[in-house]
Amino acid sequence: MLAFDLDRIGYLDAFALQERVLAWVQAGGDDVLLVLEHPPTVSIGKNSGAENVPPHLESLCKGHVDVVQSTRGGNVTCHFPGQLVAYPVIDLKKRSGGIRAYVHDLEEAAIRMLAHFGVTAARREGFPGVWTDGRKIASLGIAVKKYVTMHGLALNVAEDLSLFNFVTPCGLDGVSATSIARESAQAAPPMDAVKLAFIREFHAVFHPAASGDAPAMQGRDSLMTLLHSV
């Protein structure tokens, strides 16, 4: 498994990179975990979500928010600086349990990482994602192409969740978003620390039999070098 930090990157630019990584994994490359932040963005699932976004949101926010149609499953969600986004590009043929086990393990990695920062979280039956006391702290939306995953998880870290005020998160009325900062009543941890903790827990969940430490977090330049080499 390889892990790359893309820093802050636009949603569509990250998607283009995911597609290149997906082709590399489908051709036999190692599993890849991308961690990053997006600028303010509202993403809409491939089959639903537009009904939960106000018309002309980009104009309403004076061009400071992008509204994008995604190829992932799920409904509408928000992205912004101060949110960890994790895009695992994983070959499901190398694992047992299929998509159901994959979703379970992705949630498990987030739950373990949150515990590292003092936040107790859990699953909620029938509602994918990660929750704490009825508040949603992480959303999931995935796609699978020829048994390889795309998209993934968005986990709120910072205090400011104001972008959620414009939409109906995940299409669920009455659901409120929360974050590590809000649940811990402390300043948000540094994003680099959150990314490293997630990579460590993801590796422990997805590769429990692997010897040695979790993979080092490499930068975007290293990813581009890898993709240019094939």
C-alpha positions as a printed Julia matrix, in Angstrom:
230×3 Matrix{Float64}:
   0.0     0.0     0.0
   1.13    3.52   -0.85
  -0.09    6.78    0.69
   0.05   10.24   -0.87
  -0.88   13.66    0.5
  -2.34   15.88   -2.23
  -2.62   18.91    0.1
  -5.48   21.21   -0.98
  -6.78   20.35   -4.42
  -9.94   21.03   -6.39
 -12.57   18.29   -6.51
 -12.36   17.71  -10.26
  -8.57   17.81  -10.28
  -8.53   15.18   -7.54
 -11.0    13.09   -9.52
  -8.76   13.21  -12.58
  -5.86   11.95  -10.47
  -8.04    9.22   -8.98
  -8.85    7.96  -12.45
  -5.15    7.73  -13.28
  -4.42    5.92  -10.02
  -7.37    3.61  -10.65
  -5.92    2.59  -14.02
  -2.56    1.93  -12.33
  -4.13   -0.27   -9.64
  -6.27   -2.1   -12.22
  -3.05   -2.85  -14.12
  -1.58   -4.56  -11.06
  -0.17   -1.68   -9.02
  -0.29   -1.52   -5.24
  -3.32   -0.21   -3.4
  -3.18    3.58   -2.95
  -4.59    5.89   -0.29
  -4.93    9.57   -1.2
  -5.43   12.09    1.63
  -6.24   15.73    0.97
  -8.45   18.76    1.55
 -10.79   20.39   -0.94
 -11.62   24.09   -1.28
 -15.28   24.86   -0.44
 -17.27   22.42   -2.58
 -20.71   20.83   -2.58
 -20.67   17.45   -4.29
 -23.79   15.66   -5.49
 -24.05   11.87   -5.78
 -24.48   10.25   -9.15
 -28.13    9.33   -8.55
 -29.39   11.82   -5.96
 -28.63   14.98   -4.06
 -29.49   17.87   -6.38
 -32.88   18.17   -4.69
 -31.09   18.99   -1.42
 -29.05   21.89   -2.81
 -30.6    25.36   -3.19
 -30.73   26.68   -6.77
 -27.91   29.02   -7.76
 -25.81   28.11   -4.69
 -22.62   29.23   -6.43
 -24.13   32.68   -7.02
 -25.51   32.77   -3.5
 -22.0    32.19   -2.17
 -20.55   34.73   -4.63
 -18.42   32.17   -6.42
 -16.65   30.98   -3.28
 -18.22   27.5    -3.47
 -18.05   24.98   -6.31
 -21.04   22.72   -6.96
 -20.0    19.53   -8.73
 -21.71   16.39   -9.96
 -19.82   13.36   -8.71
 -19.63    9.76   -9.86
 -19.8     8.46   -6.28
 -22.8     6.95   -4.57
 -24.63    8.69   -1.78
 -26.42   12.02   -1.66
 -25.13   15.57   -1.21
 -22.23   16.5     1.03
 -19.86   19.4     1.64
 -16.08   19.73    1.46
 -13.9    22.54    2.76
 -10.49   23.28    4.26
 -10.42   21.73    7.71
 -11.98   18.47    6.52
  -9.97   15.31    5.94
 -10.83   13.68    2.62
  -9.55   10.15    2.04
  -9.77    8.46   -1.34
  -8.68    4.79   -1.15
  -8.05    3.17   -4.52
  -8.24   -0.46   -3.46
  -8.4    -3.69   -5.46
 -11.33   -5.57   -3.89
 -10.24   -8.8    -5.57
  -7.39   -8.93   -3.05
  -9.82   -8.82   -0.1
 -12.74  -10.89    1.13
 -16.22   -9.62    1.84
 -16.72   -7.37   -1.18
 -18.17   -3.89   -0.96
 -19.97   -4.45    2.37
 -16.73   -5.41    4.13
 -14.91   -2.53    2.45
 -17.42    0.04    3.74
 -17.29   -1.5     7.22
 -13.5    -1.33    7.3
 -13.38    2.24    5.99
 -15.73    3.27    8.79
 -13.61    1.29   11.26
 -10.44    3.14   10.25
 -12.21    6.46   10.85
 -13.62    5.34   14.22
 -10.17    4.26   15.4
  -8.57    7.47   14.19
 -11.18    9.59   15.98
 -10.48    7.74   19.23
  -6.86    8.86   18.89
  -8.13   12.45   19.18
 -10.49   11.75   22.06
 -13.71   11.43   20.06
 -15.93    8.4    20.62
 -17.71    7.5    17.37
 -19.7     4.6    15.98
 -21.72    3.32   13.05
 -25.46    3.93   12.75
 -27.43    1.0    11.39
 -28.8     1.76    7.94
 -26.92    5.04    7.57
 -23.39    4.77    6.12
 -20.82    7.03    7.69
 -19.52    7.7    11.18
 -21.59    9.23   13.96
 -21.18   10.54   17.49
 -24.27   10.97   19.69
 -26.52   11.29   16.65
 -24.33   13.86   14.91
 -22.52   13.0    11.71
 -18.77   13.47   11.75
 -17.83   11.57    8.58
 -19.65   10.89    5.31
 -19.03    8.04    2.88
 -19.58    7.92   -0.84
 -17.84    5.39   -3.04
 -17.68    4.06   -6.57
 -16.28    0.75   -7.81
 -14.93    0.15  -11.31
 -13.82   -3.36  -12.28
 -13.47   -4.23   -8.58
 -11.32   -1.17   -7.76
 -12.66    1.54   -5.45
 -12.79    5.3    -5.93
 -13.95    8.27   -3.83
 -14.28    7.44   -0.13
 -14.61    9.39    3.09
 -14.91   13.02    4.23
 -14.28   13.57    7.96
 -14.8    16.94    9.62
 -11.89   18.21   11.69
 -12.2    21.98   12.16
 -14.81   24.03   14.02
 -16.31   25.82   11.01
 -19.04   23.71    9.42
 -21.05   26.61    8.05
 -21.18   25.24    4.5
 -23.56   22.52    5.74
 -26.1    25.27    6.49
 -26.82   25.59    2.77
 -27.72   21.94    2.1
 -29.57   18.98    3.61
 -26.55   16.82    4.52
 -26.79   13.39    2.92
 -30.45   14.15    2.23
 -31.34   13.46    5.87
 -33.61   16.04    7.49
 -32.7    16.94   11.04
 -29.14   15.62   10.86
 -26.47   17.96   12.18
 -22.8    17.81   11.29
 -20.06   17.81   13.87
 -16.26   17.71   13.91
 -13.25   16.73   15.99
 -12.92   20.32   17.22
 -16.58   20.5    18.27
 -16.64   17.12   19.98
 -13.36   17.54   21.82
 -13.99   21.17   22.85
 -10.39   21.91   21.91
  -8.69   23.54   18.97
  -8.69   21.38   15.86
  -5.6    19.17   15.66
  -3.13   19.92   12.86
  -4.3    18.38    9.62
  -0.96   16.65    9.05
  -1.42   14.85   12.38
  -4.94   13.81   11.38
  -3.74   12.53    7.99
  -0.91   10.52    9.55
  -3.24    9.04   12.17
  -5.74    8.03    9.5
  -3.08    6.42    7.32
  -1.85    4.44   10.33
  -5.33    3.2    11.28
  -6.3     2.52    7.66
  -3.19    0.39    7.23
  -3.89   -1.49   10.46
  -7.47   -2.27    9.4
  -6.87   -3.08    5.75
  -3.5    -4.84    6.11
  -3.58   -6.44    9.57
  -1.14   -9.18    8.58
   1.42   -6.8     7.08
   4.72   -6.56    8.85
   6.28   -3.21    9.66
   4.85    0.26   10.04
   2.24    2.02    7.95
   3.52    3.48    4.67
   5.16    6.88    4.74
   2.99    9.78    3.57
   4.47   10.93    0.26
   3.74   14.17   -1.56
   1.95   14.92   -4.82
   5.22   15.1    -6.75
   5.97   11.5    -5.8
   2.55   10.42   -7.05
   3.1    12.2   -10.36
   6.49   10.52  -10.74
   4.85    7.16  -10.12
   2.1     7.77  -12.67
   4.53    9.06  -15.28
   6.64    5.91  -14.92
   3.92    3.64  -16.31
